[in-house]
Amino acid sequence: MLTRSARFGGAWNLVGHLFSALLRGRQKRLRRYRRRNRLGAAGSFGADVTWLGPAAEVLEDRTLLATLYWQGDVDTNWSTAGNWNTLQDGTGLDQAPANNDTLVFDNSTTGLANFTSNADISLTGITIQIVDADVTNDFTIQSNAGVTIGLAAAGITNNQTSGTATTISIETLSLAGATSITNTAGTLNVTSAITNGGNLLTVDGAGTTTLSGVTSGVGGLTKNGTGSLTLSGNNTYTGDTTLNAGTLQITGGIAGALAITANGNIQLTNNGGNAQVTDGTSTAIFAPGDPTAVTINGGAGDDTLTVNDPTVLPTGGLTFNGGANGVGGDSMVLATATVTAVTHTFTNANDGSVDIDGTVINYTGLEPITDNLSATNRTFAFTGAGETITLGDDAGSGNGISQIDSTLGESVTFANPTGTLTINASAGTGADTLNLQALDSNFNANVVVNLSNSGDTVNLTGVTGSTNSYTLNGGSGNDTFNLTASAITRPVGIGGGAGTDTIAVTGDATNETWTANAQTGTISGLSGGQNVTYGQVEALTFDLGAGTDDLFVVGTTNDDVYVYTPDVTANTSTLTGFNTTSQSVSTLSFTGVENASFHLDGNGGTDTLQVVAPGTEAVTADLDTIQVGTRV
């Protein structure tokens, strides 16, 4: 046992006596012997020990950390040594907590007299452990004003198997590093303000936890474990909030983004005006306008995100990362709801975005998308290189669903819009091919196609609707519009744009009489029953097909100098010389009229026609001058 008269000739004797005293437990942690003093030729450790040896080096901090058990048998203050004991059975030393101690609040501690404690001193590096199996009493840990308790990495653990709730109302909890709050069982209410100091706070366990104070700092928060966490404070921390398991409910606010880990069948629903995302294992509930952005991260299997109500989509945007794909692949379903405008933008075959009335869902790693939204207007935007885009019907007939797909974009089945369907290929970087086929039999929206500037090709083989129209707009490249005459059951308008553009119309075996009016930019008489109007188109190519067909060509009201060249070998005739002052067509080529007749109407002006060589078809011309050459 150390006494005031103890003197040692060397450091080893001192260490030996200290260790012996530790084993005997004769002092409160040996007064912690922090060894933080610079010792000179002579020094003092206090009243009990005096150092008379040579000068010493500054020694490292060898603080002896303590685990202290709360008894509260004197008062409620932490600073009162008699409220604590170093052993749970009460046979150890009474001493007040210091920095880096572990404080245990356990209802089975011998001599426990008070379930309420008051932190009246600020400390750092503290670990708090709570064990409560008492049916009647619950632990409450409070503090004086201005007190801050810095938490160690292990932070707070709560295991409450009986009673109502554990309450921690220390004024401020601070984090010096990554810290956890683990609620293994029961209810834990933390009303303290939490300053994260740029560090990550992890909430874990199977219990029910509420953080109602304001959490601040640039660090983030992660929710693990099967339990629930409610953030009811108006938090200002800017780091990400991540839900890996259990339930996270944000009733206050967060300043950063929210990330949700979910697998399998993921549902986004309206829960009392809040957004709820759940996969049956993990659940997040939050106000749509609260997180700056929300990300849902899928797993390794086949994941499906179903958006049941777009009105609760996060206003800051939602990102769905499908993750690794199984056999069926990851997918997204937009359930039935009434909206105004939906825009699908395709980055590549698996990535893109959906804008629903201004709120955006970004996605990665998906295969099919099912869009059952009842929309007035729909837009599909393709931004890749040269690709083949196909618009048509889905597998069901008359079910109100159509489909669009691309070699570089996502496959989307969608409910028919009621206003306009727009295909934007204008942002693409390569020559595209667009196949426009017959849509669902109930489709009746206007169709608008905007081509890229790379020289695209449109193949229009099916038109659907009863009161709608189709509009095809070219880009600055050389575009080709291939039309099937029998498919023109609704009006079709074509604007070629810059470049040299061509309209090619193919007939069928019926007897047809087509009229191409250069002045009005109209093609009529097609077997589909509707007209094609055009502008900024430089060439027309007609194949009237089999049958007995007539072709009428009406020139411009200006002076035209026509040159008509039939080619018996190629079975194609060519008419050039249109005046392009007020219209753009300069060349008309056609086939399939050899057994019928070709009619040319000058339509005013001073017009001439030079027939380079007569063909087998009958030629009728209403012109000022006709010159007939000889076949060569």
Buried (B, 14 or more C-beta within 10 A) or exposed (E): EBEEEBEBEEBEEBEEBBEEBBEEBEBBBBBBBEBEEEBEEEBEBEEBBBBEBEEBEEBEEEBBBBBBBBBBBBBBBBBBBBBBBBBBEBEBBBBBBBBBBBBBBBBEBEBBEBBBBBBBBBBBBBBBBBBBBBEEBBBBBBBBEEBBBBBBBBBBBBBBBBBBBBBBBBBBBBBBBBBBBBBBBBBBBBBBBBBBBBBBBBBBBBBBBBBBBBBBBBBBBBBBBEBBBBBBBEBBBBBBBBBBBBBBBBBBBBBBBBBBBBBEEBBBBBBEEBBBBBBEEBBBBBBBEBBBBBBBBBBEBBBBBBBBBBEBBBBBBBBBBBBEBEEEBBBBBBBEBEBEBBBBBBBBBBBBBBBBBEBBBBBBBBBBBBBBBBBBBBBBBBBBBBBBBBBBBBEEEEBBBBBBBBBBBBBBBBBBBBBBBBBBBBBBEBBBBBBBBBBBBBBBBBBBBBBBBBBBBBBBBBBBBEEBBBBBBBBEBBBBBBBBBBBBBBBBBBBBBEBBBBBBBBBBEBBBBBBBBBBBBBBBBBBBEBBBBBBBBBBBBBBBBEBBBBBBBBBBBBBBBBBBBBBEEEBBBBBBBBBBEEBBBBBBBBBBBBEBBBBBBBBEBEBBBBBBBBBEBBBEBBBEEBEEEEEE
